[in-house]
Amino acid sequence: MATSANTQPTLPARVQQGDRHDDVLACLAMLTGNTLEGLRAVAENHGMPKIGPFHSHISDEAFIARVLGSFGLVSTNWKAADSFTSLPTVAIAGVDADLDYATCRCVLFCRMPATKESPEQQFVIDPYPHADSKLHVRSDLSNLAVSWYIGVHQMPSASKTKAK
């Protein structure tokens, strides 16, 4: 989501999840500009099993931070949310939660700042493969209930000059 003085921010390309447990991996792939397969290989380098259950890894905030950190991104811990307006500019958002089991499905949330030409806009990019294609990228968030999120932002760059 690069921006410059003359360009409007762009949404990341949608990556579709491959199975019912890799929605977080699909969101990480979108954030890093990877394919799902490419992101899976990076995740395996950070300790996710190649075979067998991996849900406990991909929902772990420390694991998510390690994977994103390898791409120069910083993430927060999971935090409770009661609306999309309380989320940071970019976040992995847990929606449609089953609070009895503390589970949800994850989508990528992006807030585009207002410009002279358009007001601030919020979008969700949904990796769920069975969603209607009209819902893959949507700005009408009224039918989604957000419960948790992990904020994501660029890692601050180190100072190029040292103080004397």
ZAKETI-447826 format. One record per atom (N, C-alpha, C): residue number from 1; atom name; x, y, z. Coordinates in pm, whole numbers. Layout:
residues N
+-----+------+--------+--------+--------+
| seq | atom |     c1 |     c2 |     c3 |
+-----+------+--------+--------+--------+
| NUM |   CA |      X |      Y |      Z |
...
+-----+------+--------+--------+--------+
This chain:
residues 164
+-----+------+--------+--------+--------+
| seq | atom |     c1 |     c2 |     c3 |
+-----+------+--------+--------+--------+
|   1 |    N |     82 |   -118 |      0 |
|   1 |   CA |      0 |      0 |      0 |
|   1 |    C |     87 |    125 |      0 |
|   2 |    N |    171 |    133 |    -97 |
|   2 |   CA |    262 |    247 |   -104 |
|   2 |    C |    187 |    374 |   -140 |
|   3 |    N |    235 |    483 |    -87 |
|   3 |   CA |    177 |    612 |   -120 |
|   3 |    C |    289 |    711 |   -148 |
|   4 |    N |    257 |    810 |   -226 |
|   4 |   CA |    347 |    923 |   -247 |
|   4 |    C |    258 |   1046 |   -250 |
|   5 |    N |    318 |   1160 |   -266 |
|   5 |   CA |    241 |   1285 |   -265 |
|   5 |    C |    140 |   1290 |   -380 |
|   6 |    N |    166 |   1219 |   -489 |
|   6 |   CA |     80 |   1229 |   -608 |
|   6 |    C |     -8 |   1107 |   -632 |
|   7 |    N |     -4 |   1006 |   -546 |
|   7 |   CA |    -80 |    886 |   -575 |
|   7 |    C |   -177 |    854 |   -462 |
|   8 |    N |   -285 |    788 |   -499 |
|   8 |   CA |   -384 |    739 |   -403 |
|   8 |    C |   -337 |    601 |   -355 |
|   9 |    N |   -348 |    572 |   -226 |
|   9 |   CA |   -311 |    439 |   -180 |
|   9 |    C |   -393 |    332 |   -252 |
|  10 |    N |   -331 |    218 |   -271 |
|  10 |   CA |   -400 |    107 |   -337 |
|  10 |    C |   -419 |     -6 |   -239 |
|  11 |    N |   -525 |    -80 |   -258 |
|  11 |   CA |   -550 |   -197 |   -174 |
|  11 |    C |   -460 |   -310 |   -218 |
|  12 |    N |   -418 |   -394 |   -124 |
|  12 |   CA |   -341 |   -512 |   -163 |
|  12 |    C |   -425 |   -605 |   -250 |
|  13 |    N |   -358 |   -685 |   -331 |
|  13 |   CA |   -428 |   -784 |   -412 |
|  13 |    C |   -487 |   -892 |   -321 |
|  14 |    N |   -608 |   -935 |   -351 |
|  14 |   CA |   -674 |  -1038 |   -272 |
|  14 |    C |   -606 |  -1172 |   -293 |
|  15 |    N |   -580 |  -1243 |   -183 |
|  15 |   CA |   -529 |  -1379 |   -185 |
|  15 |    C |   -636 |  -1466 |   -122 |
|  16 |    N |   -678 |  -1567 |   -195 |
|  16 |   CA |   -782 |  -1656 |   -144 |
|  16 |    C |   -721 |  -1763 |    -55 |
|  17 |    N |   -785 |  -1788 |     58 |
|  17 |   CA |   -738 |  -1894 |    146 |
|  17 |    C |   -759 |  -2028 |     79 |
|  18 |    N |   -675 |  -2125 |    113 |
|  18 |   CA |   -680 |  -2256 |     50 |
|  18 |    C |   -767 |  -2355 |    123 |
|  19 |    N |   -774 |  -2344 |    254 |
|  19 |   CA |   -859 |  -2434 |    331 |
|  19 |    C |   -922 |  -2356 |    445 |
|  20 |    N |   -992 |  -2423 |    532 |
|  20 |   CA |  -1070 |  -2353 |    633 |
|  20 |    C |   -987 |  -2294 |    746 |
|  21 |    N |   -858 |  -2322 |    751 |
|  21 |   CA |   -777 |  -2272 |    860 |
|  21 |    C |   -670 |  -2172 |    820 |
|  22 |    N |   -657 |  -2141 |    693 |
|  22 |   CA |   -545 |  -2054 |    656 |
|  22 |    C |   -589 |  -1913 |    614 |
|  23 |    N |   -695 |  -1863 |    677 |
|  23 |   CA |   -737 |  -1726 |    649 |
|  23 |    C |   -632 |  -1625 |    696 |
|  24 |    N |   -568 |  -1653 |    810 |
|  24 |   CA |   -462 |  -1563 |    858 |
|  24 |    C |   -345 |  -1566 |    761 |
|  25 |    N |   -307 |  -1684 |    713 |
|  25 |   CA |   -198 |  -1692 |    615 |
|  25 |    C |   -232 |  -1613 |    490 |
|  26 |    N |   -355 |  -1620 |    445 |
|  26 |   CA |   -396 |  -1544 |    327 |
|  26 |    C |   -385 |  -1394 |    354 |
|  27 |    N |   -424 |  -1350 |    474 |
|  27 |   CA |   -410 |  -1208 |    509 |
|  27 |    C |   -262 |  -1168 |    514 |
|  28 |    N |   -178 |  -1254 |    569 |
|  28 |   CA |    -34 |  -1225 |    572 |
|  28 |    C |     22 |  -1218 |    430 |
|  29 |    N |    -26 |  -1305 |    342 |
|  29 |   CA |     18 |  -1302 |    202 |
|  29 |    C |    -22 |  -1170 |    136 |
|  30 |    N |   -144 |  -1124 |    163 |
|  30 |   CA |   -188 |   -996 |    107 |
|  30 |    C |   -100 |   -882 |    157 |
|  31 |    N |    -70 |   -883 |    286 |
|  31 |   CA |     10 |   -776 |    346 |
|  31 |    C |    152 |   -772 |    292 |
|  32 |    N |    206 |   -888 |    256 |
|  32 |   CA |    346 |   -896 |    214 |
|  32 |    C |    363 |   -908 |     63 |
|  33 |    N |    253 |   -911 |    -11 |
|  33 |   CA |    262 |   -921 |   -156 |
|  33 |    C |    303 |  -1059 |   -205 |
|  34 |    N |    274 |  -1161 |   -127 |
|  34 |   CA |    309 |  -1298 |   -161 |
|  34 |    C |    188 |  -1376 |   -210 |
|  35 |    N |    217 |  -1492 |   -269 |
|  35 |   CA |    112 |  -1590 |   -293 |
|  35 |    C |     92 |  -1667 |   -163 |
|  36 |    N |    -17 |  -1741 |   -155 |
|  36 |   CA |    -40 |  -1823 |    -36 |
|  36 |    C |     70 |  -1927 |    -21 |
|  37 |    N |    113 |  -1986 |   -131 |
|  37 |   CA |    219 |  -2087 |   -125 |
|  37 |    C |    351 |  -2025 |    -80 |
|  38 |    N |    381 |  -1908 |   -131 |
|  38 |   CA |    505 |  -1840 |    -91 |
|  38 |    C |    504 |  -1802 |     56 |
|  39 |    N |    390 |  -1754 |    103 |
|  39 |   CA |    380 |  -1717 |    244 |
|  39 |    C |    386 |  -1840 |    331 |
|  40 |    N |    326 |  -1951 |    287 |
|  40 |   CA |    332 |  -2076 |    364 |
|  40 |    C |    477 |  -2120 |    383 |
|  41 |    N |    559 |  -2107 |    280 |
|  41 |   CA |    701 |  -2144 |    290 |
|  41 |    C |    772 |  -2056 |    393 |
|  42 |    N |    743 |  -1926 |    393 |
|  42 |   CA |    801 |  -1835 |    493 |
|  42 |    C |    755 |  -1875 |    633 |
|  43 |    N |    626 |  -1906 |    646 |
|  43 |   CA |    571 |  -1945 |    776 |
|  43 |    C |    636 |  -2074 |    826 |
|  44 |    N |    663 |  -2166 |    736 |
|  44 |   CA |    730 |  -2290 |    775 |
|  44 |    C |    872 |  -2262 |    822 |
|  45 |    N |    939 |  -2165 |    762 |
|  45 |   CA |   1073 |  -2126 |    808 |
|  45 |    C |   1068 |  -2065 |    948 |
|  46 |    N |    950 |  -2016 |    988 |
|  46 |   CA |    934 |  -1958 |   1121 |
|  46 |    C |    870 |  -2055 |   1218 |
|  47 |    N |    866 |  -2184 |   1182 |
|  47 |   CA |    823 |  -2286 |   1276 |
|  47 |    C |    687 |  -2349 |   1254 |
|  48 |    N |    611 |  -2304 |   1155 |
|  48 |   CA |    482 |  -2368 |   1130 |
|  48 |    C |    506 |  -2505 |   1068 |
|  49 |    N |    438 |  -2609 |   1116 |
|  49 |   CA |    460 |  -2743 |   1060 |
|  49 |    C |    423 |  -2752 |    912 |
|  50 |    N |    499 |  -2831 |    836 |
|  50 |   CA |    468 |  -2852 |    695 |
|  50 |    C |    346 |  -2943 |    680 |
|  51 |    N |    336 |  -3037 |    772 |
|  51 |   CA |    226 |  -3134 |    771 |
|  51 |    C |    165 |  -3135 |    910 |
|  52 |    N |     36 |  -3147 |    914 |
|  52 |   CA |    -30 |  -3157 |   1044 |
|  52 |    C |    -97 |  -3028 |   1083 |
|  53 |    N |   -153 |  -3026 |   1200 |
|  53 |   CA |   -227 |  -2907 |   1241 |
|  53 |    C |   -134 |  -2786 |   1256 |
|  54 |    N |   -182 |  -2672 |   1205 |
|  54 |   CA |   -103 |  -2550 |   1216 |
|  54 |    C |   -184 |  -2433 |   1268 |
|  55 |    N |   -310 |  -2455 |   1302 |
|  55 |   CA |   -395 |  -2345 |   1345 |
|  55 |    C |   -339 |  -2273 |   1467 |
|  56 |    N |   -281 |  -2348 |   1561 |
|  56 |   CA |   -227 |  -2284 |   1681 |
|  56 |    C |   -112 |  -2191 |   1648 |
|  57 |    N |    -39 |  -2217 |   1540 |
|  57 |   CA |     70 |  -2129 |   1499 |
|  57 |    C |     16 |  -2000 |   1437 |
|  58 |    N |    -77 |  -2014 |   1342 |
|  58 |   CA |   -120 |  -1897 |   1267 |
|  58 |    C |   -209 |  -1803 |   1345 |
|  59 |    N |   -262 |  -1848 |   1458 |
|  59 |   CA |   -340 |  -1756 |   1542 |
|  59 |    C |   -255 |  -1696 |   1653 |
|  60 |    N |   -131 |  -1739 |   1665 |
|  60 |   CA |    -41 |  -1690 |   1770 |
|  60 |    C |     19 |  -1556 |   1730 |
|  61 |    N |     -3 |  -1456 |   1813 |
|  61 |   CA |     43 |  -1320 |   1779 |
|  61 |    C |    195 |  -1310 |   1769 |
|  62 |    N |    269 |  -1388 |   1847 |
|  62 |   CA |    416 |  -1385 |   1837 |
|  62 |    C |    462 |  -1444 |   1703 |
|  63 |    N |    396 |  -1550 |   1659 |
|  63 |   CA |    427 |  -1610 |   1530 |
|  63 |    C |    397 |  -1512 |   1417 |
|  64 |    N |    280 |  -1448 |   1424 |
|  64 |   CA |    241 |  -1349 |   1322 |
|  64 |    C |    344 |  -1236 |   1319 |
|  65 |    N |    388 |  -1191 |   1435 |
|  65 |   CA |    488 |  -1083 |   1442 |
|  65 |    C |    619 |  -1125 |   1378 |
|  66 |    N |    663 |  -1250 |   1401 |
|  66 |   CA |    789 |  -1297 |   1340 |
|  66 |    C |    778 |  -1301 |   1188 |
|  67 |    N |    668 |  -1353 |   1138 |
|  67 |   CA |    650 |  -1362 |    993 |
|  67 |    C |    646 |  -1222 |    932 |
|  68 |    N |    563 |  -1134 |    988 |
|  68 |   CA |    555 |   -998 |    933 |
|  68 |    C |    686 |   -922 |    950 |
|  69 |    N |    756 |   -945 |   1059 |
|  69 |   CA |    885 |   -879 |   1082 |
|  69 |    C |    986 |   -912 |    975 |
|  70 |    N |    979 |  -1033 |    920 |
|  70 |   CA |   1073 |  -1070 |    814 |
|  70 |    C |   1046 |   -993 |    685 |
|  71 |    N |    935 |   -921 |    679 |
|  71 |   CA |    901 |   -836 |    564 |
|  71 |    C |    903 |   -688 |    598 |
|  72 |    N |    958 |   -653 |    715 |
|  72 |   CA |    967 |   -514 |    754 |
|  72 |    C |    836 |   -456 |    806 |
|  73 |    N |    748 |   -544 |    854 |
|  73 |   CA |    620 |   -500 |    910 |
|  73 |    C |    616 |   -531 |   1059 |
|  74 |    N |    542 |   -450 |   1132 |
|  74 |   CA |    526 |   -466 |   1276 |
|  74 |    C |    378 |   -492 |   1303 |
|  75 |    N |    351 |   -583 |   1396 |
|  75 |   CA |    212 |   -610 |   1431 |
|  75 |    C |    193 |   -595 |   1581 |
|  76 |    N |     70 |   -567 |   1620 |
|  76 |   CA |     34 |   -557 |   1761 |
|  76 |    C |     -7 |   -694 |   1811 |
|  77 |    N |    -47 |   -701 |   1936 |
|  77 |   CA |   -110 |   -820 |   1991 |
|  77 |    C |   -256 |   -821 |   1948 |
|  78 |    N |   -323 |   -935 |   1966 |
|  78 |   CA |   -467 |   -939 |   1944 |
|  78 |    C |   -532 |   -845 |   2044 |
|  79 |    N |   -625 |   -765 |   1995 |
|  79 |   CA |   -698 |   -671 |   2080 |
|  79 |    C |   -847 |   -684 |   2052 |
|  80 |    N |   -926 |   -659 |   2154 |
|  80 |   CA |  -1071 |   -662 |   2137 |
|  80 |    C |  -1117 |   -539 |   2058 |
|  81 |    N |  -1222 |   -557 |   1979 |
|  81 |   CA |  -1279 |   -447 |   1902 |
|  81 |    C |  -1430 |   -463 |   1899 |
|  82 |    N |  -1499 |   -351 |   1899 |
|  82 |   CA |  -1645 |   -358 |   1888 |
|  82 |    C |  -1697 |   -290 |   1762 |
|  83 |    N |  -1606 |   -229 |   1686 |
|  83 |   CA |  -1646 |   -169 |   1558 |
|  83 |    C |  -1522 |   -149 |   1471 |
|  84 |    N |  -1545 |   -138 |   1341 |
|  84 |   CA |  -1433 |   -115 |   1250 |
|  84 |    C |  -1373 |     24 |   1267 |
|  85 |    N |  -1450 |    119 |   1316 |
|  85 |   CA |  -1398 |    254 |   1333 |
|  85 |    C |  -1289 |    260 |   1439 |
|  86 |    N |  -1285 |    162 |   1528 |
|  86 |   CA |  -1182 |    160 |   1633 |
|  86 |    C |  -1052 |     94 |   1587 |
|  87 |    N |  -1050 |     38 |   1467 |
|  87 |   CA |   -931 |    -32 |   1417 |
|  87 |    C |   -829 |     67 |   1361 |
|  88 |    N |   -700 |     28 |   1364 |
|  88 |   CA |   -598 |    113 |   1301 |
|  88 |    C |   -612 |    109 |   1149 |
|  89 |    N |   -528 |    179 |   1080 |
|  89 |   CA |   -536 |    192 |    934 |
|  89 |    C |   -531 |     57 |    862 |
|  90 |    N |   -447 |    -34 |    909 |
|  90 |   CA |   -437 |   -168 |    849 |
|  90 |    C |   -442 |   -268 |    963 |
|  91 |    N |   -524 |   -371 |    947 |
|  91 |   CA |   -537 |   -471 |   1052 |
|  91 |    C |   -586 |   -604 |    996 |
|  92 |    N |   -545 |   -710 |   1061 |
|  92 |   CA |   -608 |   -840 |   1041 |
|  92 |    C |   -724 |   -841 |   1140 |
|  93 |    N |   -846 |   -853 |   1089 |
|  93 |   CA |   -963 |   -842 |   1174 |
|  93 |    C |  -1035 |   -975 |   1185 |
|  94 |    N |  -1069 |  -1013 |   1306 |
|  94 |   CA |  -1147 |  -1133 |   1331 |
|  94 |    C |  -1294 |  -1098 |   1327 |
|  95 |    N |  -1367 |  -1158 |   1233 |
|  95 |   CA |  -1509 |  -1128 |   1215 |
|  95 |    C |  -1592 |  -1255 |   1233 |
|  96 |    N |  -1722 |  -1234 |   1248 |
|  96 |   CA |  -1817 |  -1345 |   1259 |
|  96 |    C |  -1773 |  -1444 |   1366 |
|  97 |    N |  -1740 |  -1394 |   1483 |
|  97 |   CA |  -1685 |  -1476 |   1591 |
|  97 |    C |  -1789 |  -1568 |   1653 |
|  98 |    N |  -1740 |  -1682 |   1697 |
|  98 |   CA |  -1817 |  -1771 |   1783 |
|  98 |    C |  -1753 |  -1757 |   1920 |
|  99 |    N |  -1812 |  -1674 |   2003 |
|  99 |   CA |  -1750 |  -1641 |   2132 |
|  99 |    C |  -1747 |  -1760 |   2228 |
| 100 |    N |  -1834 |  -1858 |   2209 |
| 100 |   CA |  -1831 |  -1978 |   2294 |
| 100 |    C |  -1700 |  -2056 |   2273 |
| 101 |    N |  -1648 |  -2052 |   2151 |
| 101 |   CA |  -1525 |  -2124 |   2118 |
| 101 |    C |  -1406 |  -2031 |   2096 |
| 102 |    N |  -1426 |  -1901 |   2112 |
| 102 |   CA |  -1322 |  -1800 |   2090 |
| 102 |    C |  -1258 |  -1818 |   1953 |
| 103 |    N |  -1342 |  -1834 |   1851 |
| 103 |   CA |  -1293 |  -1848 |   1714 |
| 103 |    C |  -1360 |  -1743 |   1626 |
| 104 |    N |  -1296 |  -1716 |   1515 |
| 104 |   CA |  -1350 |  -1624 |   1417 |
| 104 |    C |  -1284 |  -1655 |   1285 |
| 105 |    N |  -1327 |  -1586 |   1182 |
| 105 |   CA |  -1253 |  -1594 |   1056 |
| 105 |    C |  -1187 |  -1459 |   1036 |
| 106 |    N |  -1077 |  -1458 |    967 |
| 106 |   CA |   -999 |  -1335 |    956 |
| 106 |    C |  -1005 |  -1276 |    816 |
| 107 |    N |  -1010 |  -1144 |    813 |
| 107 |   CA |  -1012 |  -1066 |    689 |
| 107 |    C |   -906 |   -957 |    704 |
| 108 |    N |   -871 |   -894 |    593 |
| 108 |   CA |   -777 |   -783 |    598 |
| 108 |    C |   -857 |   -653 |    592 |
| 109 |    N |   -837 |   -568 |    691 |
| 109 |   CA |   -905 |   -439 |    699 |
| 109 |    C |   -807 |   -330 |    657 |
| 110 |    N |   -854 |   -236 |    574 |
| 110 |   CA |   -772 |   -121 |    531 |
| 110 |    C |   -857 |      4 |    536 |
| 111 |    N |   -800 |    109 |    591 |
| 111 |   CA |   -866 |    241 |    591 |
| 111 |    C |   -785 |    332 |    499 |
| 112 |    N |   -851 |    385 |    398 |
| 112 |   CA |   -788 |    477 |    305 |
| 112 |    C |   -816 |    619 |    352 |
| 113 |    N |   -713 |    701 |    367 |
| 113 |   CA |   -735 |    837 |    416 |
| 113 |    C |   -813 |    922 |    317 |
| 114 |    N |   -876 |   1024 |    370 |
| 114 |   CA |   -950 |   1117 |    285 |
| 114 |    C |   -853 |   1194 |    195 |
| 115 |    N |   -900 |   1228 |     77 |
| 115 |   CA |   -825 |   1313 |    -16 |
| 115 |    C |   -917 |   1427 |    -57 |
| 116 |    N |   -865 |   1515 |   -139 |
| 116 |   CA |   -948 |   1624 |   -191 |
| 116 |    C |  -1066 |   1568 |   -271 |
| 117 |    N |  -1041 |   1454 |   -336 |
| 117 |   CA |  -1142 |   1396 |   -425 |
| 117 |    C |  -1239 |   1302 |   -354 |
| 118 |    N |  -1200 |   1243 |   -241 |
| 118 |   CA |  -1288 |   1144 |   -178 |
| 118 |    C |  -1273 |   1144 |    -26 |
| 119 |    N |  -1379 |   1109 |     44 |
| 119 |   CA |  -1372 |   1100 |    190 |
| 119 |    C |  -1296 |    974 |    232 |
| 120 |    N |  -1265 |    966 |    360 |
| 120 |   CA |  -1202 |    844 |    413 |
| 120 |    C |  -1290 |    724 |    379 |
| 121 |    N |  -1225 |    612 |    344 |
| 121 |   CA |  -1298 |    491 |    310 |
| 121 |    C |  -1238 |    373 |    384 |
| 122 |    N |  -1325 |    282 |    426 |
| 122 |   CA |  -1283 |    158 |    492 |
| 122 |    C |  -1319 |     41 |    400 |
| 123 |    N |  -1228 |    -55 |    392 |
| 123 |   CA |  -1249 |   -172 |    309 |
| 123 |    C |  -1212 |   -297 |    387 |
| 124 |    N |  -1273 |   -407 |    349 |
| 124 |   CA |  -1233 |   -538 |    395 |
| 124 |    C |  -1203 |   -621 |    272 |
| 125 |    N |  -1091 |   -690 |    276 |
| 125 |   CA |  -1057 |   -786 |    171 |
| 125 |    C |  -1071 |   -923 |    235 |
| 126 |    N |  -1163 |  -1002 |    184 |
| 126 |   CA |  -1202 |  -1128 |    246 |
| 126 |    C |  -1141 |  -1245 |    170 |
| 127 |    N |  -1056 |  -1325 |    234 |
| 127 |   CA |   -994 |  -1438 |    166 |
| 127 |    C |  -1083 |  -1562 |    155 |
| 128 |    N |  -1201 |  -1558 |    217 |
| 128 |   CA |  -1287 |  -1675 |    222 |
| 128 |    C |  -1326 |  -1720 |     81 |
| 129 |    N |  -1300 |  -1845 |     45 |
| 129 |   CA |  -1321 |  -1889 |    -93 |
| 129 |    C |  -1467 |  -1905 |   -133 |
| 130 |    N |  -1557 |  -1920 |    -36 |
| 130 |   CA |  -1697 |  -1946 |    -70 |
| 130 |    C |  -1785 |  -1821 |    -64 |
| 131 |    N |  -1724 |  -1707 |    -39 |
| 131 |   CA |  -1800 |  -1582 |    -38 |
| 131 |    C |  -1837 |  -1543 |   -180 |
| 132 |    N |  -1949 |  -1479 |   -194 |
| 132 |   CA |  -1991 |  -1423 |   -322 |
| 132 |    C |  -1879 |  -1328 |   -369 |
| 133 |    N |  -1846 |  -1332 |   -496 |
| 133 |   CA |  -1735 |  -1250 |   -546 |
| 133 |    C |  -1757 |  -1102 |   -521 |
| 134 |    N |  -1882 |  -1058 |   -507 |
| 134 |   CA |  -1910 |   -917 |   -475 |
| 134 |    C |  -1864 |   -882 |   -335 |
| 135 |    N |  -1839 |   -982 |   -251 |
| 135 |   CA |  -1798 |   -958 |   -113 |
| 135 |    C |  -1648 |   -976 |    -91 |
| 136 |    N |  -1573 |  -1006 |   -196 |
| 136 |   CA |  -1428 |  -1026 |   -182 |
| 136 |    C |  -1360 |   -899 |   -134 |
| 137 |    N |  -1397 |   -786 |   -193 |
| 137 |   CA |  -1349 |   -655 |   -149 |
| 137 |    C |  -1473 |   -570 |   -130 |
| 138 |    N |  -1493 |   -524 |     -8 |
| 138 |   CA |  -1616 |   -450 |     19 |
| 138 |    C |  -1594 |   -333 |    112 |
| 139 |    N |  -1673 |   -231 |     89 |
| 139 |   CA |  -1668 |   -114 |    176 |
| 139 |    C |  -1791 |   -106 |    266 |
| 140 |    N |  -1897 |   -179 |    234 |
| 140 |   CA |  -2013 |   -186 |    322 |
| 140 |    C |  -1984 |   -293 |    427 |
| 141 |    N |  -1950 |   -248 |    545 |
| 141 |   CA |  -1911 |   -340 |    652 |
| 141 |    C |  -2024 |   -365 |    751 |
| 142 |    N |  -2143 |   -321 |    718 |
| 142 |   CA |  -2256 |   -329 |    811 |
| 142 |    C |  -2296 |   -472 |    845 |
| 143 |    N |  -2267 |   -568 |    759 |
| 143 |   CA |  -2304 |   -708 |    786 |
| 143 |    C |  -2192 |   -789 |    849 |
| 144 |    N |  -2082 |   -724 |    884 |
| 144 |   CA |  -1970 |   -792 |    950 |
| 144 |    C |  -1956 |   -741 |   1092 |
| 145 |    N |  -1944 |   -832 |   1184 |
| 145 |   CA |  -1919 |   -795 |   1324 |
| 145 |    C |  -1774 |   -827 |   1356 |
| 146 |    N |  -1697 |   -727 |   1394 |
| 146 |   CA |  -1557 |   -747 |   1428 |
| 146 |    C |  -1546 |   -767 |   1579 |
| 147 |    N |  -1462 |   -864 |   1619 |
| 147 |   CA |  -1442 |   -893 |   1762 |
| 147 |    C |  -1299 |   -870 |   1807 |
| 148 |    N |  -1203 |   -902 |   1721 |
| 148 |   CA |  -1061 |   -889 |   1755 |
| 148 |    C |   -985 |   -836 |   1635 |
| 149 |    N |   -866 |   -785 |   1661 |
| 149 |   CA |   -780 |   -742 |   1550 |
| 149 |    C |   -635 |   -742 |   1594 |
| 150 |    N |   -549 |   -746 |   1493 |
| 150 |   CA |   -405 |   -724 |   1508 |
| 150 |    C |   -371 |   -610 |   1413 |
| 151 |    N |   -322 |   -499 |   1466 |
| 151 |   CA |   -282 |   -386 |   1383 |
| 151 |    C |   -149 |   -415 |   1315 |
| 152 |    N |   -130 |   -360 |   1197 |
| 152 |   CA |     -7 |   -382 |   1120 |
| 152 |    C |     39 |   -248 |   1063 |
| 153 |    N |    170 |   -222 |   1073 |
| 153 |   CA |    227 |   -102 |   1012 |
| 153 |    C |    372 |   -129 |    972 |
| 154 |    N |    427 |    -39 |    892 |
| 154 |   CA |    567 |    -50 |    849 |
| 154 |    C |    660 |    -39 |    968 |
| 155 |    N |    767 |   -115 |    964 |
| 155 |   CA |    871 |   -105 |   1065 |
| 155 |    C |    944 |     28 |   1045 |
| 156 |    N |    964 |    102 |   1153 |
| 156 |   CA |   1039 |    228 |   1137 |
| 156 |    C |   1178 |    200 |   1082 |
| 157 |    N |   1221 |    283 |    990 |
| 157 |   CA |   1355 |    264 |    935 |
| 157 |    C |   1458 |    323 |   1032 |
| 158 |    N |   1571 |    258 |   1037 |
| 158 |   CA |   1680 |    305 |   1125 |
| 158 |    C |   1736 |    435 |   1069 |
| 159 |    N |   1780 |    519 |   1158 |
| 159 |   CA |   1839 |    646 |   1115 |
| 159 |    C |   1963 |    618 |   1033 |
| 160 |    N |   1975 |    691 |    922 |
| 160 |   CA |   2089 |    670 |    833 |
| 160 |    C |   2212 |    745 |    880 |
| 161 |    N |   2191 |    839 |    968 |
| 161 |   CA |   2306 |    913 |   1019 |
| 161 |    C |   2309 |    902 |   1169 |
| 162 |    N |   2426 |    896 |   1225 |
| 162 |   CA |   2442 |    887 |   1369 |
| 162 |    C |   2473 |   1024 |   1426 |
| 163 |    N |   2418 |   1052 |   1541 |
| 163 |   CA |   2447 |   1179 |   1610 |
| 163 |    C |   2590 |   1177 |   1659 |
| 164 |    N |   2653 |   1292 |   1654 |
| 164 |   CA |   2793 |   1300 |   1700 |
| 164 |    C |   2799 |   1342 |   1842 |
+-----+------+--------+--------+--------+
